[in-house]
Amino acid sequence: MLTVQLTPFIFSQKLNPETTEYRYWIYFKDKGEYKPGVVLEKGTEGYNIALSGLTEKALWRRSKVLPPEQVVNYNDIPVNRNYIDQVKSTGVKSHAVSKWLNAISIKAKKISLIKLSSFRLWIRLKELDI
């Protein structure tokens, strides 16, 4: 019979806030020229941009439960590409972009957050507990 003895390991690695990357959601204040609460009227540029990201099936499903003027709305407009590029220019790693949250998920060191704080395009930064 083979006997195996397990030896506990003690990890001595210390987490240094200056070198450890943390995950965050950055919520933007608007979608560039499109502000929260704007009603998209059929045929406008904003409406067409939002419509281009929706499938026929999504439009059909929504039309069953929403009035026609709400089938395509502000939340369907993609996150402003310039905002995403500005965030990435600080050297952070992007994980996901959510047009419904109007936010980007990033992994960043604390020093990158200092750079991000100079941008006036976001309204909230939320650290993720992982």
Number of C-alpha atoms within 10 A of each C-alpha: 3 4 5 6 6 6 6 6 6 6 6 6 6 7 9 10 11 10 11 12 18 15 19 19 22 23 19 21 15 19 21 14 8 14 11 11 10 11 15 20 14 13 10 9 11 20 18 15 15 17 19 11 11 13 10 9 9 12 14 11 12 15 15 10 10 12 10 11 12 14 18 26 17 21 17 19 23 19 22 17 10 11 19 16 10 13 22 14 13 15 13 18 16 17 12 11 17 14 16 12 13 21 26 21 21 22 19 19 19 16 13 17 15 11 13 20 11 9 12 9 18 18 12 11 17 11 13 12 7 5
